Amino acid sequence: NAGVTQTPKFQVLKTGQSMTLQCAQDMNHEYMSWYRQDPGMGLRLIHYSVGAGITDQGEVPNGYNVSRSTTEDFPLRLLSAAPSQTSVYFCASSRAGWSYEQYFGPGTRLTVT
Amino acid sequence: RKEVEQDPGPFNVPEGATVAFNCTYSNSASQSFFWYRQDCRKEPKLLMSVYSSGNEDGRFTAQLNRASQYISLLIRDSKLSDSATYLCVVNMDTGRRALTFGSGTRLQVQP
């Protein structure tokens, strides 16, 4: 049972490039979310999804897109990378919904130069 | 005011010590509370949920004070392996269906 997986683990982008961070879970969880974590700050919610075909914005959605075509996958797309998007990105999922225990993936460390 | 506020620390304690962290939250309507643990450069993992009556899991005790809007985590008989960042997590009930994370309190247990 792999849990929540994220790829890649590390990525360096140049300003203006686009890319997709992948997230997948094999626990049949309906709820999935993306957070970013910056030094000295808590995890900040980017986007979330309560089920396939349903997504919504979090606290810091600008510059990011998401889609949820299947229960298992929840990719995060950076449209035009900026240095301010240098961060560690975590994907999470929850069995029982958004107010219950979240299971996190190992994270993607992104640097934008 | 931050929605979920924690003392960043670090708390430096010797092995065997008892240490306590507090976390304050801004929304009196919040219903769900958790403590997560995050090791350096790793993902957060659930340590324990916090129940209204308080709860204990081995050396860890969590308490909720609704009147003063804070939760606490007490660690007894600290081990070197307890060194980590402890994240306070709250359901802020803002209409957005997501938990709100504090920025964490760092604990360093020394031999």
Chai-1 contact restraints between the chains, C-beta under 6 A:
chainA,res_idxA,chainB,res_idxB,connection_type,confidence,min_distance_angstrom,max_distance_angstrom,comment,restraint_id
A,M41,B,S103,contact,1.0,0.0,6.0,A-B,restraint_1
A,G42,B,F101,contact,1.0,0.0,6.0,A-B,restraint_2
A,G42,B,G102,contact,1.0,0.0,6.0,A-B,restraint_3
A,G42,B,S103,contact,1.0,0.0,6.0,A-B,restraint_4
A,L43,B,F101,contact,1.0,0.0,6.0,A-B,restraint_5
A,L45,B,A98,contact,1.0,0.0,6.0,A-B,restraint_6
A,Y48,B,A98,contact,1.0,0.0,6.0,A-B,restraint_7
A,F90,B,E43,contact,1.0,0.0,6.0,A-B,restraint_8
A,W98,B,R97,contact,1.0,0.0,6.0,A-B,restraint_9
A,W98,B,A98,contact,1.0,0.0,6.0,A-B,restraint_10
A,S99,B,S32,contact,1.0,0.0,6.0,A-B,restraint_11
A,S99,B,N91,contact,1.0,0.0,6.0,A-B,restraint_12
A,E101,B,L46,contact,1.0,0.0,6.0,A-B,restraint_13
A,F104,B,E43,contact,1.0,0.0,6.0,A-B,restraint_14
A,F104,B,P44,contact,1.0,0.0,6.0,A-B,restraint_15
A,P106,B,E43,contact,1.0,0.0,6.0,A-B,restraint_16
A,G107,B,E43,contact,1.0,0.0,6.0,A-B,restraint_17
